[in-house]
Amino acid sequence: MIQEQNYKIKDYKIREAFFKLKREQPERFKQKLNLSWSNWGFGLETLEASVKRLKESDINFIELHGNHYGDDLGYQAEETIEILTKYEMKVSGVCGMFSVENDLSSNIPSKRQAAIDYIKRELEFMNKVGGHYLLVVPGAVGRPNAYDDAEFERSVETLNIVSDLFVKYGIKGVIEPIRAAETSFIHTVADAKNYIKAVGHQGINHINADVYHMQSEEAHIGEAVLEAGDQLVNLHMADSNRGALGQGFMDLDTIIMALYLIGYNQDGKFVTPEPLGPGGDPYPAMNSIPDPKKLNNLVSQTANYFRERENILLERNE
């Protein structure tokens, strides 16, 4: 008899635990996972067009592009509230955008100050429009090479300056690990936990994982979800090619089962597709000219496939 490959053995353990939990505690499966969407990959599109598209695919949460890069830039709160109300859309959180221009770990003080100011603007905006979390990346995305040996410490020190504001506004600070091809540090769930411990503040105590990065950095995505546990607040989704779910070889079933095992199907926790396509620097996507037809297909394909796989697992008795 041929022994299964190591990753398959891990898959089976999660599968067995999932169906065992279904048999023993069926009440834990009554609520489904909350499907959201990160809209910054839609490029130069109006917020209303984005919200309308999501609603047409029965997606009721949106992760807003953190586009308040200056005092006069980004979504305006009053207009945003009007659009959200019109389409009965809720905010899951804000996707913080951290580049070399607003890098918490920068060795240039003005860039760290820019990160502080940026976080303040996003928290003030979220306080007005609602939402559960602000995604924070400890080091710039698109900068895979380290500044020096002290960037971790600088990042921790800088984020602590604004940590109290997360508590003041009732918003979770969630740390996102990014693959080594895009950032110089904090690549895994374990790295994120270590960073959170170093910050040591109740306002910064949660994790935003991303399956695209996890397939590069984690030994097993399902196990990493289990390791994140209750600290996991948002999970970015894309298939193996960073495209629509169902168009690559990502093992979505195991991910869904792992999420149910940690009790992720509850209010305030979200599964958020963020299919951006391949590349070491994803930020150009935010400035692209949108193709509505392609985006419509991207959203509908992803939402339908995710719900299809979730329903199959929930209806199956092993």
Protein Blocks (a to p, Z undefined) as FASTA:
>chain_A
ZZddfklmmmmmmmmmmmmmmmmmmmlmmpccdddddfklnopadfklmmmmmmmnopab
dcdddfbfbfkgcjdfklmmmmmmmnopacfbdcddddfklcfkbcbfklmmmmmmmmmm
mmmmmmmngpjbdcddfbaehiabcfblmlmmmmmmmmmmmmmmmmmnopacddddddfk
lmcghjbfklmmmmmmmnopaklocdcddfklmmmmmmblklmmmmnmmmlmbdcdddfk
opaehiacbdfklmmmmmmmnopacghiacddddebgajblklmmmpccdfklmmmmmmm
mmmmmmmmmmmmmmpgZZ
